[in-house]
Amino acid sequence: MIGPRARTRRGASSPTNPRDSSVGRDRGSTDALGLALIAPAAIGLALVIVFLGRNVDSRATVQSAAESAAQAAAQERTVGAARSAAEQVGAAMLTDTASCASPRVVVDVANFRPGGQVAVSVFCTVSIEGLELIDPPQSGPHSATAYATIDPLRASAGGP
């Protein structure tokens, strides 16, 4: 039976509860100190995650650009057109300067003939712009080489 004294939950605030630790105590300074210690670490962790994301994005972009440029070159009928197509496609795919700074596309058309192949190599470096707070290491250039086979039954520029 509940008498004149109301029941309180364990740890609930009550003026007569001796376990009530929040009475007369200010926790604001402790919270501010915790925030001052945690915030820089959280910001640093976020910047590291951004840098790692840029690295992954750069590698994927370089591989994709090399494959697309090689396919574009293999569709052309002359060496000059193949080289031009590969460079244009590669440059068009490497426009994001955050994940791929100073891109370079190298086209190898030494085996350009029906049934031959075209090789395209793409190089770029991950930009560290905006990440100076964590002083990330300068990673070397990412590179990828892709090969595309030229259709063996197609005619060349001088043929039928």
N, C-alpha and C positions, 0 to 999 in steps of 0.2 A: 504494500500500500504506500502510496506517495503522500508524504506528509507536507507540512508547510514549507519545508526546504525543497527547492526544485533540484532535480537531478541535472548534473552537467556531464557532458562527454569528457572523457579523459583528455587532458591537455587543452580543454576549451577555456576561453577567457572568463574569469570570474573574479570579482574583487576579493572573495574569501578563499580562493584557491592558492595555496602556497606554491604550487608548481608553475604558476604563470610567470614565465621568464621574460615576457615582453614588457611587463609593467615597469616603468621607470628606466628603461634602457633604450638608447637610440642606436639603431642599426644602420643609419644612413651613411656614416663614415666608413663602415666596413664594406658596404655595397659599392661605394665610390672607389675605394681602394682596390677591390676586386675587379671592377670595370677598368681601372687604370692599368692593371697588370695583364688582363686578358685581351683588351682591345688591340694592342700592338701585335700580339701573337696571332690573333685572328686575321688581322690585315695582312701580315706577312704570309700566313698560310694561304690566304686567298690569292695573293700575288704569285706564289709558287704554283698554285693550281692553274692560273692563267698562263704562266710560262710553259708548263708541261702541256697544256692544251694547244698552245701555239706550235710546240714541237711536233705533236701528233698531227695537227692540221697541215703543217708544212710537209711532212713526209707523205701524207695522203695526196696532197695537191701536186707534189712533184711527180709521184707515180702516175697519177691520172693524166697530168699534162703530157708526160712522155708517151703514154699509150695513145692518147688522142692525136698527138702530133705525128706519131709514126703511122697511124691509120690514114690520116689526111695525106701524108706524103705518098703512101702506097697507092692512093687513088689517082694520082697525077700521071701524065703521060711523058713528061720530060723531066730531066734532072733539075733544071732551074725552077720549074713549077713545083716540083716535089720539095725542094729546099725552101722555097718561099711559103708554101702551104704549111709545112711543119713549123717554121718560125712564127708565122702568123697565129696558128692555133696555140702553140706553146705560150706565146706572149699574151694572148687573150685569156688564157686560163691562169696566168700568174700575176694577176692585178692586185691582189691583197698584199700590201706592203707590210702588214703586221706579221703575217705568217711566212711571207716569202719576199725578203728584201734582196735586191740586186740579182734578179733571175738571169739565167743564161741558157740558151738552147743551142745544142750542137747536133747537126744533121750529118749522118754518114750515108752517102749515096754511092759508095764505091761498087756496090753489087746491084745497081739499079738497072734491071732488065726484067722481061717477063720470066717469072719463076724465081727471081732473085729476092732480095729483101732490103729493107730500109731500116736503119738504126737511128734512133733519136735519144740523145742524152740531155737531161734537164738538171740544172744545178741552181740552188738558191740557199740563202742563209736566213735563219730565224732572227727577226728584229727583236731587240731588247728595249725598244722605246716604251716608256711608261712603266718600266719595271725596275728602275734604278734603286728603289728602296731595298730590294733584296739582293742586288748585285749578282744577277744570274751569270753563270759561266757562258762565255761566247761559244756556242756550239759550232762545229765546223759546217761547211756547206752540206746540205742534204742533196743527194743525187739519185737519179733513177735512169735506167736505160731500158727502152722498149724496142722490140723488133716487130716489123709487120712484113708479111710475105706479099709480094706482088703477084697478081693473078697470072698464072702461066699461059693462059689462053688469050689474053688480051693483046691487042695490037699496040705497037709503039706509036710515037708521034708521026713518024715517017711512013708507017705502014697503012694497010687498008682499014 
